[in-house]
């Protein structure tokens, strides 16, 4: 059976290990199948009820009559899974097509000393199984009288364990598929697995592994969580109870301490009253003469402030009169200053205007000169280009530089001398040609610097080429060198190249004979993924559907377009790839003529601009002279105003700083601000003086009131002193009552009061914790729990350690049992073979988990053992039966089922095998045997122990109910 973890570890192994009984032990037939009924199961509407005999039962019928359905129902109803039947993967597959559920009913015998709860179930237990279309399985366990006792799967598991029914054990129920897998398999490992599963040694081994794994997990949990969680919590509770228990002993001490603190508090209050009286005596009689002194001082300050206020008032009146006398002269000076200031401002504006135009002319002249220089450089460049093109009429190579023919000659000479491993290629633009001349500008913009570049196969060749370029291009710009290994074939770019009928790639637009040049441009520029378009390049790349694998596109005008941006070409004609040299020369000559005409116009504009600059410089000099004359005229007026101001009494009164200001600001200051300034200053002085007078009067009144209050306070202090003396006497009396002996107190009353409150709170807390006896009981209970748990953890650790020795002993016994069962299996196997006159051997390799079975038909010393694979079908089936019977002899189960055990046997082997099984069954009358076979079984010996169930042939026309026909012999 499969492992059942629901039971205790001590109960289950005793039932699983029930291999065989002792010779003298009493046996019973509890657990055998009495009857079975199937309804809507698999393809059968109704099968049964079938009544089985207590010993040998043959279920006979042709294919499709329901033999396998009976065996499958037996497995499923007694707890087996769908996979164990080899008839399906889920339970819902056993429900007949068109029906909502299938029902199976099995009755088990429940008699003898192995009966399960006979007082509840009686002499028989009926297991009713119902399987729904959804694959749900429900049980009803009934008594002999038909009462439903339970519907739980756990109860069925207990019943099966009690009867030692193992439907998943191939020795108990051996299906055709299981027989093919284990017995008829050619693998020695499969036969060993069959032996282990049949004897439940495999189950024992799995249990040992499970126990060992559980032990390790328990050790980990005890080590990680035992002390940390369980003991820690109990210890914390125990310590809390211990604190409460110990606090009971300190309650009396806190009461004593509280009384002592209260005594100290009483005398501390007396001490506090004494200090207060000393303080009162110290402030009792302050000198009254001090208040009178303050009063006289404030009176003098009031008189001084009133005198100062009167002087300031007189000064204000005198200054106001002087200001009124100076107003006419100030008005005259203000008018003259305004007129002179207007002249000065107009001259300054004119001067600024002329300075602006002079500076503007100078800047314009500088701009024209820079543009003229740029134009001259462009003319010179075009002239050199025309010379290059004229020389390229006979040699196209000169387009790529005047020194390029000399460089190629030097490369040719060096190659002849063997200085190069591979001759360099270049310039690259010279080695390519256009299929469409109109694409010249687009291709030239695309390739840019690669057109004049050279390519080398290795770095040694590159160094040689650098040396040649240094000699040829002395002081000039040298072409670039690209170093990459030369390959004799063009790269395969089909997967990443642009392939569009309207927008060819740059690679498709070029004719290149040398694969080295093609590979260099592919590697350096990726020309296979650059597309050439018409004027609609931007629409195709940014608003339409760009060609596949296209990363950039170039229009005929040389514009470079990406999918999210674009760049305009900086040239409008091709310089290197143009095919019509004469047209290029004519174009450049026309451009030079236009540039020369533009240069002449620049000369005329520069001459006119120089005349304007000279004229503006003259006007600027005259403006400077006029401004200087205006300033000279203003100076005497400023001087006269300065002398006039400082000779007046008003200037002496105000003490204005002697700074010479400009005439306009000086007149405005004296005319508009002088009077207000003087008045503001005098008003401020009057306000300050008035405030000082009021302040002195306030102080005088304050000290007068303070002197009167002092007299009142003195009388109040006398009364307070008498009251405090009386309170001191009462405090001393109270302290003496609390503590007759005077206490020497060094602490303050406040600190004593705080400690008294804390002690009271502790006492109240202790009293609120509960009854004294309850606290003591809780303390002892927590202590006992902690000790018990610590002892349990100790015992558990001891048990885990002792479990190791027990497991080692069990494993040793397991090994001995395995050897014992293997030896008994060999013995019975040899005995079974001898009945046919065969010899054989069984070799168990427990280390490699293999079982080698060798059989030789016939006897004698000259016979040679052979592997079962060399036997005939009948002989192999006979040896298989002998193997199964030998396992029956060493194991025990209430019933055993074989499905078509004789399918590969001939008549002789079938007869011998049948006789052997009937002999074994006769020796085990307390056990039930069920054999499923398509044979008629008409030649069986007469016996009351043999029961035959004949199934009707299937009705292929419709699904009719099938009945069985019992024949007792």
C-alpha positions, 0 to 999 in steps of 0.5 A: 500500500502507499504510505499513510501518515495519518496513523502513529509511527508505532502502529503502522509499521507493525501492520506493514511488516506482516510478511508471514505468520509463525507456524503455530500462530492461529490464522483467520480469513478476515479481510477476504472479498465476499461479493462485489457489484459494479454499476455504470462502471467503465463500459458496463451498466451492471456487473454483479453482484458476484459472490466469491468463495473463501479460497480459490476463485476463477473469473472466466470470460472472453475479452470485453466481458468485464474481468478487468473491470472487476479487478479495476473496481476492486483496486479503486474501491479499496483506496487505490489511485487511477494510475495503479489500475493502468486503465486511466489517469483520473477517476472520472474516466471510470464513469460510463459514457452518458452517465453522471456517476459510477457505483462500486460495492464491495463486501469484506469478511469481518470475522475472527480475532483480526476483525475490525470493530466487530461490535460496530460493523458485525461479521461483514463490512460493506464499502460503497464507492461513488465516483461522479463525472467530475472525478469526486470520490465518496465513501459509505462504510456500512455494517452487516445490517446495512447501517452507514457507520462512516463516510470518511476516508480515514476510517477506510484506511484504518480498515485496510491497515487492520486487514493488511489489504494492499491493492497497490502491492503487485503481490496482492493484485497483479494486473497485466500491465504491472506483470509486463512492467515488472515480470516480463521486463528484460531489466534486472532492476525492474525485477528487483523493484518488484521483489522490494515492493512485494515484500514491503522492503521498499516501504520500510526503506522509505520509512527509514528515510522519512524518519531520518529526514524528520529527525534532522528537521527536528534537530534543526528546529530544536537547535534554532527555535527551542531555546530561543522561543519556548524557553525564552518566553517561559523564562521571561514569564518566570522572571516577571513573576519572580520580580513580583514575588521579590517585590512583596518582601520589599513592601515592608521596607518601603513602608518604613522608608516612607515613614522616615521620609515623612519625618524628614519632610516635617523638619524640612518644612521648619527649615524652609520657614526659618529661611523665609523669616531670615529673608523677610528680616533682610528686606524689612527696613530699607533706607528711605533716603535712597528714594528721596535722592532719586526724586531730587535727581528727576526734578533737576532733569525736568528743569534742564530739559525745559531750558533746552527746549526753549533754546531750540525754539528760539533758534528755529525762529531765527533760521526761518527768517534768514531763509525768507531773505535768501529766497529771491537770490536762490530763484535767480541762480536756479534759472541760470543753472537750468539754462546752462545745464540744457546747453551741456546736455544738448552737447553731450547728446550730440557727442554721443550720437557722433561717437555711435556713428563713428564706431558703427562705421569702424565695425562695418569696415571690419566686417567688410574686410573679413568678408573680402578675405573669405572671398579671396580665399574662396577664389584661390581655392576654386583656382586650385581646383580648376587647375586640378581638374584641368590636369585630371583631363588626362589623369583622373587620379589628380582629382584626389590630390596633386601628389596622388600619382606620385604616391601610387608610383611610390607604392608600386615601386615598394610593392615590386621590391617586396616591401608590402605583404599585400599591395595597399588599395587606394584612394578608394574613390578612384577604385569605384564608379557610379551606375547612375551619374546623378547619384554622384553628390549623394554618394560623395556626401555619404562616403566623405573621408573614405574617398581619399583613404587607403586600406592595408592588410596588416599593420606592417604594411601600414607603417610602410605606407605611412613612410611613403606618405611622409615623403610624398606629402611633405608638410601637407595633409595625408590621406587616412589609412584603414587597416583590415585583413584582405578577403578575396570575396565580398562579405555576405550582407543579404540578411542586413542589406537594403533590398528595395526596387525603388530605393537601392543601397549605396552598395547596389549603386556602385560598381566595384571590381576589387572585393577588398574595396567593397569589404572596406566600405562595408566595414567602415561605412555600412554601405549595404544598409544606406539607401539612395532615394529621390526627392521624397527621402524625408517622407519615406524615412520619417513619415512612411515605411522605410525600407527594411534594414535601412538606417540612413538615406541620402537624397540626390541633393546630398541631404542625410535623413534619419528616422528622427532627424536630418542634415542638409548637405554643405556642398551642391556639386560632386568634386571626386565622383563627377563624370563630366570634367569639362562641365565642372571646370566651366562651373568653377570658372563661372563661379570665379567670375561671380566672386571677382565681381563681388570683390570689386563691389566690396572695393567700392563699398570700402572706399565710400565707407572710408570717406564717411569715417573721415567726415565723422571723425571731423564732426566728432572733434568739433563736438568735443570742442563745443562741450569743452567750451560749455563747461568753461562757461559754467565754472565761474557761475559755480564758483560764485554760488559756492562763495555766496553760500559759504559767506552767508550766516545760514551756511555757518549755522548748518555746518554743511560739508564744503564740497563743490557740487555741479551748478544744477544740483547745488541750486536745486538743493538750496532752493527746494530742500534747504527750508525743509531740511532746517525745519525737519532738524529743528522739529526733531530737536524740539521733539527729542527735548519734549520727550526728555521733559516728559520722561523726567516728569514720568520718573519723578512721578514714579519715584514719588509713587514708589516712596508712598508704596514703600511705606505701605509695604513696610506696614504689610511686611510687619504684618506678614512677619508676625504671621510667619512667626506664628506659622513657624511655631505651628510647623515646629509643633507638627514636626515635633509630633511626627518626629519628637527628635529633631532631624538633621535634614540636608535635602530640600523639601521639593526632592523629599516630596518627589521621593515620597510620591514615588514611594507611595506609587510603588506601594500602591502598585504592589498593593494593586497586584493582587493577593499575596498568596496568588502572587506566590502561587503564580511565581511557583507555577511559572518556575515549575513550567520553566523547569518542566520545559527545560527538562522536556527540551533536555529529554528531547535532545536525549531522545534524538541522540538515542534515536541514532542508535535505534535507527542504526540497529533498525537498519542493521535488522533491515539488512538482515531481513532483506537477506533472509527474505531473499534466501527464502525467496530463492528456496521457494523458487527452486522448489517451484522449478523442481516440480517441472524438472527445471533448475535455476538460480536467483542472484540478488545484488542489493548494492546495485539493486538488481535481481538476475534470474536464470532458468534451465529446463531439464536436470543434471550436472551437464545443464547450463543455466540461461537467462530467462530471455533465452526461454520460450514464451511458455517457459518464461511465463512458467518461471514468472509464475514460480517467482510470484508463488515464491513471493506469495510464500514469504508474504501475507495478504487476505487475498491475492489477484492475478489477471491472465497469468497464463496468457503466454503459456502452452497447455503443458506449462499452463497445467503445471502452473495451475497445479502449483497455484492450486497446491499453494492455495490448498496449503493456505485455505485461510487466504483467498485467491482470485484468478482472471483468465479467458480460458474455460477452466473445464479441466479443473479438479473437483474441489469444494474450495474452487469457485468459478464465475463465468461472465457472459460475452459482451453484447456489441449491439447495445449496453445490456445488464450482464449477469454472472453464472455460478458454478460450484465444483 
